[in-house]
Amino acid sequence: MKKSVYFYLLLFSSGMLSSCKKEDAFLDVKPNISLVVPSNLDDYQKLLYNEGVFNTAVDPAMGSITSEEYYVTPAFWAGRPILDRNLYVFGSGYVYESWPLFTDWELPYKQVYYANIVLDRIDKLEITNDYQTQYKTVKGQALFFRARAFYNLVQTFAMPFDSTNFSTGLGIPLRLTSDFNVVIQRSTIQQTYDRILADLTAAVEFLPVSTAYPTQPSRTAANALLARIYLAMRNYVKALQYSDATLSFKSDLIDYNALSPTNTNLSTTYLKEDIFQASLLSGIFTFSGSTTVDTNLLKLYDDPNDLRRTVCYRTNGSNVEFRGTYGLGTGSKYSGLATDEMYLIRAECLARQGNVSGAMTDVNTLLRTRWKKNGTFSTYVDKTAPSAAVALNLILKERRKELPFRGLRWTDIRRLNLEPGFQTTLARVLNGVTYILPPGDPRFAMPIPLTEIQLSGIQQNDR
């Protein structure tokens, strides 16, 4: 039988279960899931504690390469691999090099595989009353990780969720089993989002409100992810509901006056805004010292008292680099879930409902923590908006300023291109040639790796 990505994950990731922390003795003893199957709750928990699989430098970054947050010189572009070059200029057709799989596709399905190992077996265990809490936590974590992987995949390899295409447009293969011999065809966009939302809704009921470390899923994180997803779907009622639920559990914000950022990070410790820690794949344009932040983005920081311009960016020779990422010095750009994003989601949804006062309260609550202080006195003056339309435009501008290089700009362009008045035509000039990516273009769905097409027979995206 033909085998798709799961089979190759077993070969491609030799020792794939041994990449966890050293304290995960179970994973050191059982390095290959094809040889020894985890058999109890402790085994499953340790399987899901693998930060190398679920957290660090694993989220798809193709959208970040394509979006307009940075630029490079023609000479640097010419020296990059063909994939980077193609994505930078919105290349048509098949954009990969001739390797078996590509990590933006492979790594999320690796997460799905791990989650499915747990979900396939956990309900077959005999769980006594003493272990009900652990059972719920482990199952909730597996559901969270699978949903998050599916969401990252559909944002990369399918067109945006739209009422005109969701029932017929192609989503992704929804692998709901760890049996890699089962060939799965692509679901519709609607079916894909339905599964993601079902998994997350169930996870909310299973997970604890908080966890010891932000690398571990919590109920707060599941609510935050639901808020992000509903925003991408342009379901602003639901996005408001879940951003509000998130902030009812966790509403911490950082005072930027207290930060001492490194060259690559805002801090050397986890920040209190961090709800769930994750980062984008590294080794791409946006992580190189030869790239520079787009000047149009930098111009948005037009108030000298806005600390985000100096705290989140640094000058390195002739380049301006982004360093405003949450993390522990890995250099990978943060793509997790944080309270600043939740404030902006809730503010946007309130503005869209005409609640200008509520929207501006959230915006001002956030921005007060980002403004310079003279001693104990803030230089920030609360912003006002005479109408919901003005408030909405202000909030969308603040999203660009507050959330750059998190992988969120790609999703924002995709969703806002469906709304007249907010559309963006991406453009890059290279060697005197202008390349554009207009709203609605099929290139907003990345091509699926050719090996996957050949092995499973699924339909390729039209580029």
C-alpha positions in Angstrom: 0.0 0.0 0.0 1.1 3.5 -0.7 2.4 5.3 2.4 2.3 9.1 2.8 3.9 11.4 5.3 3.6 9.2 8.4 5.7 6.4 6.9 8.5 8.8 6.0 8.4 10.5 9.4 9.5 7.2 10.9 12.4 7.0 8.5 13.2 10.7 8.2 13.2 11.2 12.0 15.5 8.4 13.2 15.3 8.5 16.9 12.5 10.9 16.7 11.4 10.2 20.2 14.8 10.7 21.7 14.9 14.5 21.0 13.2 15.4 24.3 14.7 16.7 27.4 17.2 14.5 29.2 14.8 14.0 32.1 12.4 12.2 29.9 13.8 8.8 30.7 10.9 7.0 29.0 11.9 8.6 25.7 15.6 7.7 26.2 14.7 4.0 26.8 12.1 3.8 24.0 13.7 5.7 21.1 11.5 4.3 18.3 7.7 4.2 18.5 7.6 1.5 15.8 9.5 -0.8 18.2 7.8 -0.1 21.6 4.4 1.4 22.1 3.8 3.6 25.1 1.4 1.9 27.4 0.3 4.1 30.3 -0.6 7.6 31.3 3.0 8.5 32.3 4.3 7.3 29.0 1.7 9.4 27.1 2.5 12.4 29.2 6.2 12.2 28.5 5.5 11.7 24.8 3.6 15.1 24.8 6.3 16.9 26.8 8.7 16.8 23.7 9.5 20.5 23.2 11.5 19.6 20.1 8.3 18.3 18.5 5.7 20.7 19.8 7.3 24.0 20.7 10.8 25.0 19.5 11.3 26.1 15.9 8.6 23.8 14.5 5.7 26.1 13.2 5.4 26.6 9.4 7.2 29.8 8.2 6.4 29.9 4.5 3.8 32.6 5.1 6.4 34.7 7.0 8.8 34.4 4.1 6.1 35.6 1.7 4.6 38.5 3.8 6.0 42.0 3.7 7.6 42.5 7.1 11.2 42.5 5.7 13.3 42.7 2.6 16.7 41.5 1.3 19.3 42.7 -1.2 19.4 41.1 -4.7 22.8 39.6 -4.0 21.6 37.9 -0.8 18.4 36.7 -2.5 20.5 35.2 -5.4 22.5 33.1 -2.9 19.5 31.6 -1.1 18.0 28.1 -1.8 15.4 28.0 -4.6 12.6 27.6 -2.1 13.4 30.9 -0.3 13.9 32.7 -3.6 10.6 31.4 -5.0 8.6 32.3 -1.9 10.1 35.8 -1.7 8.9 36.7 -5.2 5.6 34.8 -4.9 6.7 32.1 -7.3 4.1 30.1 -9.2 4.0 26.4 -9.7 6.1 23.9 -7.7 8.5 26.0 -5.6 10.4 23.3 -3.7 13.8 21.7 -4.3 14.0 18.0 -5.0 14.0 16.7 -1.4 11.5 14.0 -0.2 9.6 16.2 2.2 9.5 19.8 3.4 9.5 20.7 7.1 6.6 23.1 6.9 4.5 20.0 5.9 6.4 17.3 7.7 6.7 18.8 11.2 3.0 19.6 11.8 2.1 16.1 10.7 4.8 14.8 13.1 2.9 16.6 15.9 -0.4 15.0 14.6 1.3 11.6 14.7 2.4 12.0 18.3 -1.1 13.2 19.3 -2.8 10.4 17.5 -0.6 7.8 19.3 -2.1 9.1 22.5 -5.7 9.5 21.3 -5.8 6.1 19.7 -4.9 4.3 22.9 -5.7 6.4 25.9 -9.4 5.5 26.1 -8.5 1.8 26.1 -6.8 2.2 29.4 -8.5 1.3 32.7 -8.5 4.7 34.5 -9.2 4.6 38.3 -10.6 7.6 40.1 -7.1 8.5 41.4 -5.9 9.1 37.8 -8.9 10.9 36.3 -7.3 14.3 36.5 -4.1 13.0 34.8 -6.2 11.2 32.1 -8.1 14.4 31.3 -4.9 16.5 31.1 -3.1 14.1 28.8 -6.1 13.7 26.5 -6.7 17.5 26.5 -3.0 18.1 25.6 -3.2 15.6 22.7 -6.3 17.3 21.3 -4.8 20.7 21.7 -1.6 19.7 19.8 -3.5 18.0 17.0 -5.8 21.0 16.5 -2.9 23.4 16.5 -1.0 21.4 14.0 -4.1 21.1 11.7 -4.6 24.9 12.0 -1.0 25.7 11.1 -1.3 23.4 8.1 -4.6 24.8 6.8 -3.2 28.4 7.1 -0.3 27.3 5.0 -1.6 24.8 2.5 -5.2 25.9 1.9 -6.9 29.1 0.8 -8.4 31.3 3.5 -11.7 30.4 5.1 -14.5 32.2 3.1 -18.2 31.7 3.0 -18.0 31.3 -0.8 -15.5 28.4 -0.7 -15.6 26.6 2.6 -17.8 23.8 1.6 -16.0 22.9 -1.6 -12.5 24.4 -1.3 -9.7 21.9 -0.5 -8.4 21.8 3.0 -5.8 19.3 4.3 -5.7 15.6 5.0 -7.1 15.1 8.4 -5.2 12.2 9.9 -7.1 10.9 12.9 -5.2 7.7 13.3 -1.5 6.8 14.0 -1.7 4.0 11.5 0.6 5.4 8.7 -0.7 2.7 6.2 -4.0 4.5 6.0 -4.1 6.9 3.0 -6.1 10.0 3.8 -7.4 12.4 1.1 -7.9 16.1 1.5 -10.9 17.3 3.4 -12.8 20.4 2.5 -11.9 23.7 4.2 -15.2 23.4 6.2 -14.4 19.9 7.4 -10.9 20.9 8.3 -12.0 23.8 10.5 -14.8 21.7 12.0 -12.3 19.1 13.1 -10.0 21.8 14.5 -12.8 23.4 16.5 -14.1 20.1 17.7 -10.7 19.1 19.1 -10.1 22.4 20.8 -13.6 22.6 22.3 -13.1 19.2 23.8 -9.6 20.2 25.0 -11.0 23.2 26.9 -13.1 20.8 29.0 -10.1 18.5 29.8 -7.2 20.9 30.4 -6.3 22.6 33.6 -6.7 26.4 33.7 -2.9 26.9 34.0 0.3 24.8 33.9 3.8 25.1 35.4 5.4 26.0 32.1 4.0 27.8 29.0 5.3 25.0 26.8 2.4 22.9 28.1 -1.1 23.4 26.9 -3.7 24.8 29.3 -7.4 25.7 29.2 -6.2 29.3 28.8 -4.1 28.4 25.8 -7.0 26.4 24.2 -9.3 29.4 24.6 -6.6 31.7 23.2 -6.1 29.4 20.2 -9.9 29.3 19.6 -9.9 33.1 19.6 -7.1 33.2 17.0 -8.8 30.7 14.8 -12.2 32.3 14.9 -10.6 35.6 14.0 -9.0 33.9 11.0 -12.5 32.7 10.1 -13.8 36.2 10.5 -16.3 34.9 13.1 -15.9 38.0 15.3 -18.7 36.9 17.7 -16.8 33.7 18.6 -13.4 35.4 18.6 -14.7 37.9 21.1 -16.1 35.1 23.3 -12.9 33.2 23.4 -10.5 36.2 23.7 -12.7 37.4 26.6 -12.5 33.9 28.2 -8.8 33.9 27.8 -8.3 37.3 29.5 -10.6 36.3 32.3 -8.0 33.6 33.2 -4.8 35.5 32.3 -4.5 39.3 31.6 -0.9 40.0 32.5 1.0 42.6 30.4 4.7 43.5 30.4 5.9 46.9 31.3 8.4 47.6 28.4 10.2 50.1 30.6 11.5 47.1 32.7 12.8 45.1 29.8 16.5 44.6 28.9 16.4 42.7 25.6 19.2 40.7 24.2 20.2 40.7 20.5 17.5 38.2 19.6 14.9 38.2 22.4 12.9 40.5 24.7 14.1 38.5 27.7 16.1 35.5 28.8 13.2 34.1 30.8 9.6 33.3 30.0 7.5 36.5 30.0 4.3 36.8 32.0 2.4 37.6 28.8 3.3 34.2 27.4 0.2 31.8 27.4 1.7 29.1 25.2 5.3 29.0 24.0 6.1 28.1 20.4 8.4 29.4 17.6 8.6 29.4 13.8 11.0 27.2 11.8 14.4 28.9 11.6 16.9 29.1 8.8 14.8 31.4 6.6 15.1 34.9 5.4 13.5 36.5 8.4 16.1 34.9 10.8 19.2 36.1 8.9 21.4 39.1 9.8 21.4 39.9 6.0 17.7 40.8 6.1 16.3 44.1 7.2 12.9 45.1 8.6 10.6 46.7 6.1 10.8 50.5 6.2 7.0 50.9 6.0 6.6 48.8 9.1 9.2 50.9 11.0 7.4 54.1 10.0 4.3 53.0 11.9 6.2 53.6 15.1 5.7 57.3 14.7 5.7 58.3 18.4 9.2 58.6 19.9 7.8 57.5 23.3 6.6 54.2 21.8 9.2 51.8 23.3 8.4 49.1 20.8 10.6 50.8 18.3 13.7 50.7 20.4 13.0 47.6 22.5 11.9 45.3 19.6 14.3 46.4 17.0 18.1 46.9 16.8 20.5 48.3 14.2 23.1 45.9 13.0 25.4 47.7 10.5 23.1 48.8 7.7 20.3 46.6 8.7 17.5 46.9 11.2 16.7 43.5 12.9 13.7 42.4 14.9 14.5 41.2 18.4 11.1 41.6 20.0 10.4 37.9 20.3 9.4 35.9 23.4 11.7 33.0 24.2 14.8 31.8 25.8 17.5 32.8 23.4 16.9 30.2 20.7 16.8 32.9 18.0 13.6 31.5 16.6 10.7 33.9 16.1 7.9 33.5 18.6 4.6 32.1 17.2 2.9 31.2 20.4 -0.1 32.7 22.2 0.2 35.7 24.4 -2.1 38.2 26.2 -1.2 41.2 24.0 -2.7 39.3 21.0 -5.8 38.6 23.0 -6.3 42.2 24.0 -6.1 43.2 20.3 -8.5 40.4 19.2 -11.0 41.5 21.8 -10.6 45.1 20.8 -11.1 44.4 17.1 -14.2 42.4 17.8 -15.7 45.0 20.0 -15.0 47.7 17.4 -16.7 45.6 14.8 -19.7 45.4 17.0 -19.8 49.1 17.4 -18.6 49.1 21.0 -16.0 51.9 20.6 -15.6 52.5 24.4 -14.8 48.8 25.1 -12.5 48.6 22.1 -10.5 51.6 23.1 -10.3 50.5 26.7 -8.5 47.4 25.6 -6.2 49.3 23.3 -5.2 51.8 25.9 -4.7 49.1 28.5 -2.2 47.5 26.2 -0.4 50.6 25.0 0.1 52.1 28.5 2.6 49.3 29.1 4.5 50.0 25.9 5.1 53.7 26.4 8.1 55.4 27.9 8.0 56.6 31.5 9.6 59.7 33.0 10.3 58.4 36.4 7.0 57.0 37.6 5.0 59.1 35.2 3.9 57.7 31.9 4.1 59.8 28.7 1.2 57.9 27.3 -2.1 59.7 26.5 -5.1 57.6 26.1 -6.3 57.3 22.5 -9.9 58.0 21.5 -11.9 57.2 18.4 -15.0 59.1 17.2 -16.5 56.1 15.4 -16.2 52.3 15.2 -14.6 52.6 11.8 -11.8 54.9 13.1 -11.3 52.5 16.1 -11.1 49.5 13.8 -8.4 51.1 11.6 -6.4 52.1 14.7 -6.6 48.6 16.1 -5.5 47.0 12.8 -2.5 49.4 12.8 -1.7 48.4 16.3 -1.8 44.7 15.3 0.9 45.3 12.8 3.0 47.2 15.4 2.5 44.8 18.3 2.6 41.4 16.6 5.2 41.5 13.8 7.3 38.4 12.9 5.0 36.0 14.7 3.5 34.4 11.6 0.3 36.4 12.2 0.7 38.9 9.4 0.2 36.2 6.8 -3.1 35.2 8.4 -4.2 38.8 8.7 -3.5 39.5 5.0 -5.4 36.4 4.0 -8.5 37.2 6.1 -8.6 41.0 5.5 -8.2 40.5 1.8 -11.8 39.2 1.9 -13.0 42.6 3.2 -13.2 45.6 0.8 -11.2 48.5 2.2 -8.7 46.3 4.1 -7.2 44.5 1.1 -3.4 44.3 0.6 -1.6 43.6 -2.6 1.8 42.3 -1.7 4.7 43.7 -3.9 8.4 43.2 -4.0 10.9 44.9 -6.3 14.0 42.8 -7.2 16.6 43.6 -9.9 14.2 46.2 -11.4 11.3 43.7 -11.6 8.2 44.2 -9.6 6.5 41.0 -8.3 2.9 41.1 -6.9 0.6 38.9 -5.0 -3.0 40.3 -5.3 -5.9 39.5 -3.1 -7.6 36.2 -3.9 -4.6 34.8 -5.8 -4.3 31.0 -5.6 -0.7 31.5 -4.5 -2.1 32.2 -1.0 -2.1 28.4 -0.7 1.4 26.9 -0.7 2.1 23.9 -2.9 2.1 20.5 -1.2 5.4 18.6 -1.3 5.6 16.5 -4.5 6.5 13.3 -2.6 3.3 13.6 -0.7 1.3 14.0 -3.9 3.0 11.0 -5.5 2.6 8.7 -2.5 -1.0 9.5 -1.4 -2.5 10.7 -4.6 -4.0 13.8 -3.0 -4.8 16.8 -5.2 -2.1 19.5 -5.6 -2.9 23.2 -5.0 -3.4 25.3 -8.1 -0.6 27.9 -8.4 
